[in-house]
Amino acid sequence: MSIENDLDLIMDFDKNYCLQIYNPLPLAFKYGKGCYLVDEKDEEYLDMIGGIAVNSLGHAHRKLTKALRRQVGEIIHCSNYYYIPQRSELAYKLCKRSFADKAFFCNSGAEANEAAIKLARGYFHYKGEDRYEIITAKMSFHGRTLGTISATGQPKFSEPFAPVVPGFKYVEFNNFEDLESAVTQKTAAVMLELIQGESGVHPADEEYIKNVRKLCDDSGILLIIDEVQTGVGRTGTFFCYEQYGIKPDIVTLAKGLGGGVPIGAMLCTDEVATGFKPGDHGTTFGGNPLACTAGNTVLDVLDEDRILDNVNEVSSMLFEKLTKLSGKYSAIKSVRGKGLLIGIEFDERISASNMRLELAGKHILVSSIGNSVIRIAPPLIITKSQANAFCKAIDGILKNTVPAKKNVIDIIKDKIPAKGETK
């Protein structure tokens, strides 16, 4: 039985047989090509959210699909009782382009962050030091497992599932003094995102991150950087931390690493790797041949097709056009982010959820965060023409919703009385 062309039946089955934990738009897609998704009516939608920063090479990328088809025909899964060539190759590639010496592969960003938390605690355990506290930032997001909601600095994610895992402290993001005051002799690690994506796309200040790195060095604390959303070229460099002039002790990746195939990774130095002994951690599916083939192919394509150059060129154009729109419409309060991870914040006149719906009506897909922010994280292969179409759509919606800002000439004209009129 196939229901893929019957949206009503799809929605009915979902309502009756799936846990109702999502709030999807009434859309279902049959296939994708490049930066577009095609629904059951054969209508195209420009994908400006990219599976939430996952579809780094877009949809049905020729090199990625060719590699995956070949791998599916050979071997999909192999137990980690044996060597897995694709895993070894991917570990080599990631370590060679980073600070890291060792890699661990899993299936998601939450699992990568769980591994990072365990590794930090294990590192001090095996050194004979009673240090287990992890400092994270308020409004952070590190995943939805019990451990990672405990690390997440947003109570709405953890309160229904209390008690949370103990040993976490939360400090104001971009407030070094607050973080410094939270450090004790029990502190094992500081865990931060360089852009807080799930709370509205808020980048970390460069000086703040450099101060945190120095504090960790001076205090013997590990620095964990969560690059689940910002890694794999999303911000214009392969790792976002490269733009801050620092090196972490542990970094986590997922989302864009597999181009759509589930995979997560935790990278660390040789020194920190001593926090895991054989048998301390593991996963059945992590590092399987199919997922690692996807990761190897994504990394190869990023280099061969100079994808990061495209990210930076399109990003520059997007920020320029969106900044002009913010100058034109007072309803746009802020445009922020890095590379192709951008948040657009509106004032009280514009609901983020309504803007998401309006854009969907124009066949453009974005996500909304809270009441006021829409987020875009399109495929890294997006063209300037496609990015321009998104900006034009925003312009068209705002033109019909809020008045444009008056320029200086219009303001002066308003003050000049008409003939026979006094002001």
C-alpha positions as CSV (number, residue, x, y, z in Angstrom):
1,M,0.0,0.0,0.0
2,S,1.3,3.5,-0.9
3,I,-0.2,6.6,0.5
4,E,2.4,9.1,-0.8
5,N,0.1,10.9,-3.2
6,D,-2.8,11.2,-0.9
7,L,-2.2,14.1,1.6
8,D,-5.5,13.6,3.4
9,L,-4.7,9.9,4.0
10,I,-1.1,10.8,5.1
11,M,-2.4,13.3,7.6
12,D,-5.1,10.9,8.9
13,F,-2.5,8.0,9.4
14,D,-0.2,10.4,11.1
15,K,-2.8,11.6,13.5
16,N,-4.0,8.2,14.4
17,Y,-0.7,6.2,14.5
18,C,2.1,8.7,15.2
19,L,2.9,10.3,18.5
20,Q,1.6,13.9,18.1
21,I,4.8,15.7,19.0
22,Y,5.3,17.8,15.9
23,N,3.2,20.5,14.3
24,P,3.7,20.1,10.6
25,L,2.4,22.3,7.8
26,P,-0.1,20.4,5.6
27,L,2.6,19.5,3.1
28,A,4.2,16.2,2.1
29,F,7.0,15.9,-0.4
30,K,7.6,13.2,-3.0
31,Y,11.1,14.1,-4.0
32,G,13.6,16.9,-4.1
33,K,16.2,18.3,-6.5
34,G,18.8,20.7,-5.6
35,C,17.3,23.4,-3.3
36,Y,13.7,22.4,-4.2
37,L,11.2,20.0,-2.7
38,V,8.2,18.7,-4.8
39,D,4.9,17.9,-3.2
40,E,2.2,15.4,-4.2
41,K,0.7,17.9,-6.6
42,D,4.1,18.3,-8.4
43,E,4.5,21.9,-7.0
44,E,8.0,23.1,-6.2
45,Y,9.0,24.7,-2.9
46,L,12.3,26.5,-2.3
47,D,13.8,24.8,0.7
48,M,15.3,27.7,2.8
49,I,15.6,25.5,6.0
50,G,17.4,22.5,4.4
51,G,15.9,19.9,6.8
52,I,17.0,22.2,9.7
53,A,20.6,22.6,8.4
54,V,20.9,18.9,7.4
55,N,20.7,18.8,3.6
56,S,24.0,20.5,3.1
57,L,24.3,19.4,-0.5
58,G,20.6,19.9,-1.2
59,H,18.3,17.1,-2.4
60,A,19.3,14.2,-4.7
61,H,22.8,15.5,-5.2
62,R,24.4,13.5,-8.0
63,K,27.7,12.6,-6.3
64,L,26.1,11.8,-2.9
65,T,23.3,9.7,-4.3
66,K,25.7,7.8,-6.6
67,A,28.0,7.0,-3.6
68,L,25.0,5.9,-1.4
69,R,23.6,3.7,-4.1
70,R,27.0,2.0,-4.5
71,Q,27.3,1.5,-0.8
72,V,23.8,0.1,-0.4
73,G,24.6,-2.5,-3.0
74,E,27.7,-3.5,-1.1
75,I,27.1,-3.3,2.7
76,I,24.8,-1.0,4.7
77,H,25.7,-2.1,8.3
78,C,28.5,-3.9,9.9
79,S,29.1,-4.5,13.6
80,N,31.8,-2.5,15.3
81,Y,33.2,-5.9,16.3
82,Y,35.2,-5.4,13.1
83,Y,37.1,-2.6,11.3
84,I,34.9,-0.4,9.1
85,P,37.0,1.3,6.4
86,Q,34.5,4.1,5.8
87,R,34.6,5.0,9.5
88,S,38.4,5.0,9.6
89,E,38.5,7.2,6.5
90,L,36.0,9.7,7.8
91,A,37.8,10.0,11.2
92,Y,41.1,10.7,9.3
93,K,39.4,13.4,7.2
94,L,37.8,15.2,10.2
95,C,40.9,15.0,12.3
96,K,43.2,16.3,9.6
97,R,41.0,19.4,9.1
98,S,40.6,20.2,12.8
99,F,42.3,20.4,16.1
100,A,41.4,16.8,16.9
101,D,43.3,13.6,17.1
102,K,40.4,11.2,17.7
103,A,36.8,10.8,16.5
104,F,33.8,8.9,17.7
105,F,30.7,8.4,15.5
106,C,27.1,8.1,16.5
107,N,23.7,8.8,15.0
108,S,22.7,12.3,16.0
109,G,23.7,15.6,17.5
110,A,22.2,14.7,20.9
111,E,24.2,11.5,21.0
112,A,27.4,13.4,20.0
113,N,26.7,15.8,22.9
114,E,26.0,12.9,25.3
115,A,29.4,11.4,24.4
116,A,31.1,14.8,25.0
117,I,29.5,15.1,28.4
118,K,30.5,11.6,29.4
119,L,34.0,12.0,28.0
120,A,34.6,15.2,30.0
121,R,33.5,13.5,33.2
122,G,35.5,10.4,32.4
123,Y,38.6,12.4,31.7
124,F,38.7,13.8,35.3
125,H,37.6,10.5,36.8
126,Y,40.6,8.6,35.3
127,K,42.8,11.4,36.5
128,G,41.5,10.8,40.0
129,E,39.9,14.3,40.2
130,D,36.4,14.8,41.5
131,R,35.3,17.2,38.8
132,Y,32.0,16.6,37.1
133,E,30.1,19.9,36.8
134,I,29.4,21.2,33.3
135,I,28.7,24.9,32.8
136,T,26.3,25.7,29.9
137,A,24.6,28.8,28.7
138,K,21.0,29.9,29.3
139,M,18.9,29.7,26.1
140,S,21.2,27.0,24.8
141,F,20.0,23.8,23.1
142,H,22.1,20.6,23.1
143,G,19.5,17.9,22.4
144,R,16.4,16.1,23.6
145,T,17.8,13.1,25.5
146,L,17.5,13.2,29.2
147,G,21.2,14.1,29.5
148,T,21.1,16.8,26.8
149,I,17.9,18.5,28.0
150,S,19.7,18.7,31.4
151,A,22.6,20.5,29.6
152,T,20.1,22.7,27.7
153,G,19.6,26.1,29.4
154,Q,15.9,26.3,28.6
155,P,13.6,24.9,31.3
156,K,10.7,24.4,28.9
157,F,12.6,21.4,27.5
158,S,13.3,19.8,30.8
159,E,10.6,20.7,33.3
160,P,8.1,18.0,32.2
161,F,10.7,15.3,32.6
162,A,12.2,16.3,36.0
163,P,14.3,15.4,37.9
164,V,17.0,16.2,35.4
165,V,20.6,14.8,35.4
166,P,22.5,16.7,38.1
167,G,25.8,18.5,37.7
168,F,24.9,21.3,35.3
169,K,25.1,25.0,35.8
170,Y,23.6,27.7,33.6
171,V,25.0,31.2,33.0
172,E,24.1,34.1,30.8
173,F,25.3,33.8,27.2
174,N,28.0,36.3,26.2
175,N,28.5,37.3,29.9
176,F,32.0,36.3,30.8
177,E,31.8,37.5,34.4
178,D,28.7,35.4,35.0
179,L,30.5,32.3,33.6
180,E,33.7,33.0,35.5
181,S,31.8,33.3,38.8
182,A,30.2,29.8,38.2
183,V,33.5,28.0,38.1
184,T,34.4,25.9,41.1
185,Q,36.9,23.1,41.9
186,K,34.2,20.7,40.7
187,T,34.0,22.2,37.2
188,A,35.0,19.8,34.5
189,A,33.9,21.6,31.3
190,V,32.3,24.6,29.7
191,M,29.9,23.6,26.9
192,L,28.8,26.3,24.5
193,E,27.3,26.9,21.1
194,L,28.9,29.6,19.0
195,I,25.5,30.5,17.6
196,Q,22.5,29.7,19.7
197,G,20.3,28.5,16.9
198,E,17.2,27.2,18.7
199,S,16.7,30.4,20.7
200,G,16.7,32.8,17.8
201,V,20.2,32.6,16.1
202,H,22.3,34.5,18.5
203,P,26.1,34.5,17.8
204,A,28.7,34.5,20.5
205,D,31.0,37.5,20.8
206,E,34.5,36.9,19.8
207,E,36.1,38.5,22.9
208,Y,33.7,36.4,25.1
209,I,34.8,33.1,23.5
210,K,38.5,34.0,23.7
211,N,38.1,34.9,27.3
212,V,36.3,31.6,28.0
213,R,39.1,29.7,26.2
214,K,41.7,31.4,28.4
215,L,39.7,30.7,31.6
216,C,39.5,27.1,30.7
217,D,43.3,26.9,30.0
218,D,44.1,28.7,33.3
219,S,41.7,26.5,35.3
220,G,42.4,23.2,33.7
221,I,38.8,23.0,32.4
222,L,37.7,21.4,29.1
223,L,36.0,23.5,26.5
224,I,33.3,21.7,24.6
225,I,32.0,23.5,21.5
226,D,28.6,22.2,20.1
227,E,28.8,22.6,16.4
228,V,25.9,20.3,15.6
229,Q,24.2,23.1,13.7
230,T,27.1,25.4,12.8
231,G,29.6,22.8,11.6
232,V,30.3,21.3,8.2
233,G,30.6,24.7,6.4
234,R,27.3,26.2,7.6
235,T,28.9,29.4,8.7
236,G,31.4,29.8,5.9
237,T,34.3,27.9,7.4
238,F,34.2,24.1,8.0
239,F,34.1,24.7,11.8
240,C,32.6,27.9,13.2
241,Y,35.3,27.9,15.9
242,E,37.9,28.8,13.2
243,Q,36.3,32.3,13.0
244,Y,36.9,32.9,16.7
245,G,40.6,32.1,16.7
246,I,40.4,29.3,19.3
247,K,40.6,25.6,19.5
248,P,38.3,23.6,21.7
249,D,39.1,20.4,23.5
250,I,36.0,18.6,22.3
251,V,33.7,19.5,19.4
252,T,30.5,17.9,18.3
253,L,29.0,17.6,14.8
254,A,25.9,16.1,13.2
255,K,23.2,17.6,10.9
256,G,25.0,18.5,7.7
257,L,27.8,15.9,8.0
258,G,25.8,13.2,6.3
259,G,23.9,15.4,3.8
260,G,20.6,13.9,5.0
261,V,21.9,10.5,6.3
262,P,21.8,10.4,10.1
263,I,25.3,10.7,11.6
264,G,26.9,12.5,14.5
265,A,30.5,12.9,15.5
266,M,32.5,13.9,18.6
267,L,36.1,15.0,18.0
268,C,38.7,15.4,20.7
269,T,42.4,15.6,21.4
270,D,44.5,12.6,22.4
271,E,44.8,13.9,25.9
272,V,41.0,14.2,26.4
273,A,40.5,10.8,24.7
274,T,41.9,9.2,27.8
275,G,38.4,9.8,29.4
276,F,37.1,6.7,27.6
277,K,38.5,3.2,28.2
278,P,37.4,0.2,26.1
279,G,33.8,-0.6,26.9
280,D,33.0,2.9,28.5
281,H,31.0,4.0,25.5
282,G,29.6,2.7,22.3
283,T,26.7,2.5,19.8
284,T,25.2,-0.2,17.5
285,F,24.6,1.9,14.5
286,G,27.1,4.7,14.9
287,G,29.9,4.8,12.3
288,N,28.2,2.3,10.0
289,P,29.4,2.0,6.3
290,L,26.4,3.8,4.8
291,A,26.5,6.8,7.1
292,C,30.2,7.2,6.9
293,T,30.1,6.9,3.1
294,A,27.7,9.9,3.2
295,G,30.1,11.8,5.5
296,N,33.1,11.1,3.3
297,T,31.2,12.2,0.2
298,V,30.0,15.4,1.7
299,L,33.5,16.3,2.8
300,D,34.9,15.5,-0.7
301,V,32.2,17.6,-2.5
302,L,32.7,20.5,-0.2
303,D,36.4,20.6,-1.3
304,E,36.0,19.6,-5.0
305,D,33.1,21.9,-5.7
306,R,34.4,24.8,-3.6
307,I,31.2,24.9,-1.7
308,L,32.5,27.2,1.1
309,D,33.2,29.9,-1.5
310,N,29.5,29.7,-2.5
311,V,28.4,29.9,1.2
312,N,30.4,33.1,1.7
313,E,29.3,34.7,-1.6
314,V,25.6,33.9,-1.1
315,S,25.7,34.8,2.6
316,S,27.2,38.2,1.8
317,M,24.4,38.9,-0.7
318,L,21.7,37.7,1.7
319,F,22.9,39.9,4.6
320,E,23.2,42.9,2.2
321,K,19.7,42.5,0.9
322,L,18.1,41.6,4.3
323,T,19.9,44.6,5.9
324,K,18.4,46.8,3.2
325,L,15.0,45.4,3.9
326,S,15.5,46.2,7.6
327,G,16.2,49.7,6.6
328,K,13.0,49.8,4.6
329,Y,10.7,48.2,7.1
330,S,10.7,49.0,10.8
331,A,9.0,45.7,11.4
332,I,12.4,44.0,11.0
333,K,14.2,44.4,14.3
334,S,17.4,42.4,13.6
335,V,19.2,40.3,11.0
336,R,21.9,38.1,12.6
337,G,23.9,35.0,12.2
338,K,26.8,33.8,10.1
339,G,27.2,32.2,6.7
340,L,23.9,30.4,5.8
341,L,22.5,30.3,9.3
342,I,20.5,33.5,9.6
343,G,17.8,34.7,11.9
344,I,15.4,37.5,11.1
345,E,13.6,39.0,14.1
346,F,10.4,41.0,13.7
347,D,8.6,43.4,16.0
348,E,5.2,42.8,17.5
349,R,3.4,43.5,14.2
350,I,4.7,40.4,12.6
351,S,4.2,36.9,14.0
352,A,7.0,34.5,13.1
353,S,4.6,31.6,12.6
354,N,2.4,33.8,10.3
355,M,5.5,34.8,8.3
356,R,6.4,31.1,8.0
357,L,2.8,30.4,6.7
358,E,2.9,33.4,4.3
359,L,6.2,32.2,2.9
360,A,4.9,28.7,2.5
361,G,2.0,30.2,0.6
362,K,4.7,31.6,-1.8
363,H,6.3,28.1,-1.9
364,I,9.3,29.0,0.3
365,L,10.1,27.0,3.4
366,V,11.6,28.4,6.6
367,S,11.3,27.7,10.3
368,S,10.0,29.9,13.1
369,I,11.4,30.3,16.5
370,G,9.3,31.7,19.3
371,N,7.0,34.6,18.5
372,S,9.3,36.8,16.5
373,V,12.1,35.0,14.7
374,I,12.3,33.1,11.4
375,R,15.4,31.0,10.7
376,I,16.9,30.0,7.4
377,A,19.5,27.3,6.9
378,P,19.3,26.5,3.2
379,P,21.5,23.9,1.4
380,L,25.0,25.1,1.0
381,I,24.6,24.9,-2.8
382,I,21.9,27.6,-2.9
383,T,22.4,30.1,-5.7
384,K,22.3,33.9,-5.5
385,S,19.1,33.8,-7.7
386,Q,17.4,31.5,-5.2
387,A,18.5,33.6,-2.3
388,N,17.2,36.7,-4.1
389,A,13.8,35.1,-4.6
390,F,13.6,34.6,-0.8
391,C,14.4,38.3,-0.2
392,K,11.8,39.4,-2.7
393,A,9.2,37.2,-1.0
394,I,9.9,38.8,2.4
395,D,9.7,42.3,0.7
396,G,6.4,41.4,-0.9
397,I,4.8,40.1,2.3
398,L,6.0,43.1,4.4
399,K,4.8,45.6,1.7
400,N,1.3,44.3,2.2
401,T,1.5,44.1,5.9
402,V,3.4,47.1,7.3
403,P,4.2,50.5,5.9
404,A,7.7,51.1,4.7
405,K,10.0,53.5,6.6
406,K,9.8,57.0,5.2
407,N,13.1,58.4,3.9
408,V,14.4,61.8,4.7
409,I,12.9,63.4,1.5
410,D,9.4,62.0,2.3
411,I,9.7,63.3,5.9
412,I,10.6,66.8,4.6
413,K,7.8,66.8,2.1
414,D,5.3,65.9,4.9
415,K,6.4,69.1,6.7
416,I,5.9,71.4,3.8
417,P,2.4,72.8,3.7
418,A,0.4,72.4,0.6
419,K,-0.9,75.5,-1.2
420,G,-3.5,77.3,0.8
421,E,-2.6,75.3,3.9
422,T,-0.8,76.2,7.0
423,K,1.1,74.0,9.4
